[in-house]
């Protein structure tokens, strides 16, 4: 039997093998050549984030480096044509971070989720993700509520209430500490009835600039808000003094105040029933006083239920001054001719028969009023029908009191009596 010699013509055999491989390569590239495809905005997936978070730290992606603007894949054309952006896998393992001057870098590993062995190469416009890593912090803040916009004329904002009054935020220490306030806002333009809505929570720094919530965890992102809309009405305020000043003094009747009207707020059905606010307060008692009374009064005590003041700058306190002046006296000589005899019985004549033609009347009051009065300002009447004794013959003389009429602001304590003679007229 002839022995097989595998090493015979070895050079020729190697050359034949290389030629076959070259031929296969040429045939393959001619029928399915290598091509490339580009995919935009490929997101980077993080792995092992707990290697940071378990240390009570948080990370923040810098410069949007967790998105690769362009990834280029090289592979046979048949493979390239069947790939989409969803087949590109970009991984950043957070266990492998590198700190360079306070900025952390994580290498990006690019691959595909199919045809892995047939991909010749895959590259991206960036090869690492930039991170800021710092301690985690939390803070609880009160939630304030405000409104914007303009209500219909005649209406104002009442209470603005949220269904929860606090929010807890968690995130990078520097960001958390920069947040100073949390608030919600409700648009009220054109409303005339109460508003109930859900409003987004916004965070603000010490300068009033809004802080992004992208890298923060919030216990709530929105809260329910109730806004009360109240109708308004302006009404006058009247003040009633009481009591009598000391002997020799009198209330002038003049009252000064810094609040002669108030703007009320409440339901329209309630406001329609209110025309004035009448204040009768113990502090307006003039009893025994010899000087003007100055006092302050809390007008809120005189508001009906479910009604409030509509002016937010008004605290409800009114200052009131009631004036007192010395009483003046004056003696007047009043002619009897200014006394009118009324209701004289038919068939009779009546006359005042006192010896004097005048009577003296002492009047008192404020100096201005007393000084202004003269005799002609005083008049009197006698109802003759009330003094005669009746019967067939009512003739006779009668002593009776005069009903006096004085100008306003002047009084008298005198009682004036005169003699009236009633004479029966002769029949024709």
NORWO-V45613 format. One record per pair of residues at least 6 apart in sequence whose C-alpha atoms are under 7 Angstrom apart, sorted by the first residue. I is the first residue (numbers start at 1). J is the second residue. Records with the same first field share a line. If there is no record, write none. Layout:
I->J ; J
This chain:
32->76 ; 77 ; 78
33->76 ; 77
34->74 ; 75 ; 76 ; 77
35->74 ; 75 ; 76 ; 77 ; 80
36->72 ; 73 ; 74 ; 75 ; 80
37->72 ; 73 ; 74 ; 80
38->70 ; 71 ; 72 ; 73
39->70 ; 71 ; 72 ; 85
40->69 ; 70 ; 71
41->67 ; 68 ; 69 ; 70
42->67 ; 68 ; 69
43->66 ; 67 ; 68 ; 90
44->66 ; 67 ; 90 ; 91 ; 92
45->90 ; 91 ; 92
46->91 ; 92 ; 93 ; 94
47->92 ; 93 ; 94
48->93 ; 94 ; 95
49->94
51->94 ; 95
52->58
56->135 ; 136
57->133 ; 134 ; 135 ; 136
58->133 ; 134 ; 135 ; 136 ; 171 ; 172
59->131 ; 132 ; 133 ; 134
60->131 ; 132 ; 133 ; 215
61->130 ; 131 ; 132
62->130 ; 131 ; 132
65->129 ; 130
66->129
68->124 ; 125 ; 126
69->125
70->124 ; 125
71->123 ; 124 ; 125
72->122 ; 123 ; 124
73->121 ; 122 ; 123
74->119 ; 120 ; 121 ; 122
75->118 ; 119 ; 120
87->112 ; 113 ; 114
88->111 ; 112 ; 113
89->110 ; 111 ; 112 ; 113
90->108 ; 109 ; 110 ; 111
91->108 ; 109 ; 110
92->106 ; 107 ; 108 ; 109
93->106
94->106
96->106
97->104 ; 105 ; 106
98->104 ; 105 ; 106
99->105
103->130 ; 131 ; 132
104->130 ; 131 ; 132
105->128 ; 129 ; 130 ; 131
106->128 ; 129 ; 130
107->127 ; 128 ; 129
108->127 ; 128 ; 129
110->122
111->122
134->172 ; 173
135->172 ; 173
136->171 ; 172 ; 173
137->170 ; 171 ; 172 ; 173 ; 176
138->168 ; 169 ; 170 ; 171 ; 176
139->168 ; 169 ; 170 ; 176
140->166 ; 167 ; 168 ; 169
141->166 ; 167 ; 168 ; 181 ; 182
142->165 ; 166 ; 167 ; 182
143->165 ; 166 ; 167 ; 182 ; 183
144->182 ; 183 ; 184
145->160 ; 161 ; 183 ; 184 ; 185
146->184 ; 185 ; 186
147->185 ; 186 ; 187 ; 188
148->186 ; 187 ; 188
149->187 ; 188 ; 189
150->188 ; 189 ; 190
151->188 ; 189 ; 190 ; 191
152->190 ; 191 ; 192
154->231 ; 232
155->192 ; 229 ; 230 ; 231 ; 232
156->229 ; 230 ; 231
157->228 ; 229 ; 230
158->227 ; 228 ; 229 ; 230
159->227 ; 228
160->226 ; 227 ; 228
161->225 ; 226 ; 227
162->223 ; 224 ; 225 ; 226
163->223 ; 224 ; 225
164->223
167->219 ; 220
168->218 ; 219
169->216 ; 217 ; 218 ; 219
170->176 ; 216 ; 217 ; 218
171->215 ; 216 ; 217
178->205
179->203 ; 204 ; 205 ; 211
180->204 ; 205 ; 206
181->203 ; 204 ; 205
182->201 ; 202 ; 203 ; 204
183->201 ; 202 ; 203
184->199 ; 200 ; 201 ; 202
185->199
186->199
192->229
193->229
194->227 ; 228 ; 229
195->226 ; 227 ; 228
196->225 ; 226 ; 227
197->224 ; 225 ; 226
198->222 ; 223 ; 224 ; 225
199->222 ; 223 ; 224 ; 225
200->221 ; 222 ; 223
201->221 ; 222
203->210 ; 211
204->210 ; 211
205->211
230->265 ; 266 ; 267
231->265 ; 266 ; 267 ; 268
232->263 ; 264 ; 265 ; 266 ; 310
233->263 ; 264 ; 265 ; 271
234->261 ; 262 ; 263 ; 264
235->261 ; 262 ; 263 ; 275 ; 276
236->260 ; 261 ; 262 ; 276 ; 277
237->260 ; 261 ; 276 ; 277 ; 278
238->277 ; 278 ; 279
239->278 ; 279 ; 280
240->279 ; 280
241->280 ; 284 ; 285 ; 286
242->284 ; 285 ; 286
243->285 ; 286 ; 287
244->286 ; 287 ; 288
245->251 ; 286 ; 287 ; 288 ; 289 ; 290
246->287 ; 288 ; 289 ; 290
248->326 ; 327
249->290 ; 324 ; 325 ; 326 ; 327
250->324 ; 325 ; 326 ; 327 ; 365 ; 366
251->323 ; 324 ; 325
252->323 ; 324 ; 325 ; 366
253->323
254->322 ; 323
255->321 ; 322 ; 323
256->320 ; 321 ; 322
257->318 ; 319 ; 320 ; 321
258->318 ; 319
259->318
263->309 ; 310 ; 311
264->307 ; 308 ; 309 ; 310
265->307 ; 308 ; 309 ; 310
266->306 ; 307 ; 308
277->302
279->302
283->295
290->324
291->324
292->321 ; 322 ; 323 ; 324
293->321 ; 322 ; 323
294->320 ; 321 ; 322
295->319 ; 320 ; 321
296->317 ; 318 ; 319 ; 320
297->317 ; 318 ; 319
298->316 ; 317 ; 318
299->316 ; 317 ; 318
300->316
325->366
326->366
327->364 ; 365 ; 366 ; 367
328->364 ; 365 ; 366 ; 367 ; 370
329->362 ; 363 ; 364 ; 365 ; 370
330->362 ; 363 ; 364 ; 370
331->360 ; 361 ; 362 ; 363
332->360 ; 361 ; 362 ; 375
333->358 ; 359 ; 360 ; 361 ; 375
334->358 ; 359 ; 360 ; 375
335->357 ; 358 ; 359
336->357 ; 358
338->379 ; 380
339->379 ; 380 ; 381
340->380 ; 381 ; 382
341->381 ; 382 ; 383 ; 384
342->381 ; 382 ; 383 ; 384
343->383 ; 384 ; 385
344->350 ; 384 ; 385
345->385
347->424 ; 425
348->422 ; 423 ; 424 ; 425
349->422 ; 423 ; 424 ; 425
350->420 ; 421 ; 422 ; 423
351->420 ; 421 ; 422
352->418 ; 419 ; 420 ; 421
353->419 ; 420 ; 421
354->418 ; 419
361->414
362->412 ; 414
363->410 ; 411 ; 412
364->370 ; 410 ; 411 ; 412
365->409 ; 410 ; 411
366->409
369->409 ; 410
370->410
377->406 ; 407
378->405 ; 406
379->404 ; 405
380->402 ; 403 ; 404 ; 405
381->402 ; 403 ; 404
382->402 ; 403
387->398
388->394
395->422 ; 423 ; 424
396->421 ; 422 ; 423
397->419 ; 420 ; 421 ; 422
398->419 ; 420 ; 421
399->417 ; 418 ; 419 ; 420
400->417 ; 418 ; 419
401->415 ; 416 ; 417 ; 418
402->416 ; 417
